[in-house]
Amino acid sequence: MTLSKSAYRRYKIIDSLIRSTIKPYPSMIDIQEACLDKLDFFPPVVTIEKDIRNMKEPKPDGFDAPIKYCRQNRGYYYTNPNFSINSVGLTDLDIESIKESIELLQNIGGSRVSIRFKQAIDKILTTFQEEFPENDTNRKLIQTDYVNGSRGFKNFDVLFSACKDKNPISFVHYSFQKREYKAVIVHPILLKEFDNRWYLIGFSEYHNSLRTFGFDRIYEPVALKRKYTSIRQTDIDLYCNDIYGVYPYENQSKQKVVFQTTPLITNYFESYPIHESQKAKKNQYGFCDFSIEVVPSVELVRELRSYGKEIKVLSPEWLVKEVKSN
């Protein structure tokens, strides 16, 4: 059974009426009037009868609701008074999957996010007398470079909510390059992680363009009551997806970047492409010409420089000079 939002709302109304201790045994007209009051819709008898049949269907098609009609009281009731569609039980497989998800998130997601998630799931599993054995949750199966206490991560919740709610924010930003603090107003779009660092991407009123702000340089973010400036999705995709890293070079468009690798590191780039657009053309001696379609970034230049003589940038010409310069 595929649930529509309107059908599920009616199921919840039927469930709440049947479970009511103030006015038990709701009749058909009681259910219809409740739908009119809560949904502004007076469903026909045939619709409510179909809803009740669907609710009585066994899982996973229905809720396996034990609904019966009492002729004496002229209304509906549950043969199990403790039943509710809002407390449909989890299977053993569901519970194990949730536990595995928690363990995975704890190992790779960072404690700030995983603890918040685990607290919510704990409330769900408490209903089913389930616990997370300490010897399981404390045992790391995956190790990452994440370091607890990274500066600025305390603002994660505020920045995440601002992106989700499309709420402009103001904060003080520190520029490592200029060594100065500046108050800015940003219309946030998304949070991005790169190379074990977190960044806020949004439209900056000061710069009148999309900009990236490192968490570690954001101070005292405050939500503002002002109109949100929307950015075209194509511009967001170009800024966020067609790039290696987070800081694109100004006045540079998406372009084809070609670089050649020596046999020593060719296999590395074949195994771990640096961008989804990466293509390779290897010769018989093990040298390989790689190409990617990206907006060149500070991080891309840094990555290409890090391999020294093992990489040679072939094009575009300006990038060849940029990588060679100190």
Secondary structure, 3 states (H helix, E strand, C coil): CCCCHHHHHHHHHHHHHHHCCCCCCCCHHHHHHHHHHHHCCCCCHHHHHHHHHHHHCCCCCCCCCCEEEECCCCEEEECCCCCCHHHCCCCHHHHHHHHHHHHHHHHHCCHHHHHHHHHHHHHHHHCCCCCCCHHHHCCCCCCCCCCCCCCCHHHHHHHHHHHHHCCCEEEEEEECCCCEEEEEEEEEEEEEEECCEEEEEEEECCCCEEEEEEHHHEEEEEECCCCCCCCCHHHHHHHHCCCCCCCECCCCCCEEEEEEECHHHHHHHHHCCCCCCCEEEECCCCCEEEEEEECCEHHHHHHHHCCHHHEEEEECHHHHHHHHCC
